[in-house]
Amino acid sequence: MIDAKEALRRLQDGNHRFVCGDRSMDAAAEAARRNQLANGQEPFAIILGCSDSRVPAEIVFDQGLGDLFVIRVAGNIVAPTQIGSVEFAAEKFRTRLVVVLGHTCCGAVEATVDDLTRPAGNQSLNLRTIVDRIRPSVSPLMDSALRHDRPALLQEAVRANVRVSVSQLRQGSEILENLVCNDGLLVVGAEYSLETGKVDFFDGLPSD
């Protein structure tokens, strides 16, 4: 089992390679790895990320087949199915790092800000479930000075949404809470920059 700090270091190193254009995967290695994984997997990190096509976790962190257990949903929201997926990987594979990965210019977050500013009456019920889950993290910002600075508001809203998702994973599941307290599970929040490719881990980092 790879502990959380080592897993985090691997992700940070992989993202550095990605940003520098020095990715390590090649076709031959991936083919061999595919055969190795046919009978099982041991992902070293769980990534709960946004469905945005510009943020594929395996590429962003320069990882290959079997390295990451990836859950993607618009707005990197936390609902029962996402919690269950994280629980499954943490228990089944003893994966000890969970990363909630948001990103700049998130459309789901922007839709939530727009809804709080100008409520849309024709929004589908399914899309509204996403907006409603993001809303509690964004609503307090609408009462601050940020409401007069849309770019700054959207930037802070992305991070606020990540922080809420991290908190929900840490405290919304007995299984995960027990693993955090007693078995080395670490849940951290991060933001990917569409402009630079860099991932900034900003919430829940372990102290050295």
HUDAHU-V947177 format. One record per pair of residues at least 12 apart in sequence whose C-alpha atoms are under 6 Angstrom apart, sorted by sequence separation. I is the first residue (numbers start at 1). J is the second residue. D is the distance in Angstrom with one decimal. If there is no record, write none. Layout:
BEGIN
I|J|D, I|J|D
END
This chain:
BEGIN
189|201|5.9, 190|202|5.6, 189|202|6.0, 189|203|4.7, 188|203|5.4, 188|204|4.7, 112|131|5.2, 138|157|5.5, 51|72|5.0, 46|68|5.9, 50|72|5.2, 51|73|4.9, 43|66|5.5, 44|67|5.8, 45|68|5.2, 46|69|4.7, 47|70|4.8, 48|71|4.8, 49|72|4.8, 50|73|5.0, 51|74|4.9, 137|160|5.6, 43|67|4.4, 46|70|5.9, 48|72|5.9, 50|74|4.9, 137|161|5.2, 41|66|5.8, 43|68|4.8, 50|75|5.2, 43|69|5.8, 50|76|4.4, 49|76|4.9, 162|189|5.9, 75|108|5.0, 23|62|5.9, 18|62|6.0, 15|60|5.8, 15|61|4.4, 14|61|4.6, 14|62|4.8, 11|61|5.5, 45|95|5.9, 42|93|5.7, 44|95|5.4, 47|98|5.9, 49|100|5.9, 45|97|5.0, 46|98|4.6, 47|99|4.9, 48|100|4.8, 49|101|4.6, 45|98|6.0, 78|165|5.7, 97|185|5.9, 99|187|5.9, 103|191|4.8, 96|185|4.5, 97|186|5.0, 98|187|4.7, 99|188|5.0, 100|189|4.8, 101|190|4.9, 102|191|4.7, 103|192|4.4, 104|193|5.4, 99|189|5.7, 101|191|5.6, 103|193|5.8, 4|96|5.1, 3|96|5.9, 4|97|4.8, 19|197|5.6
END
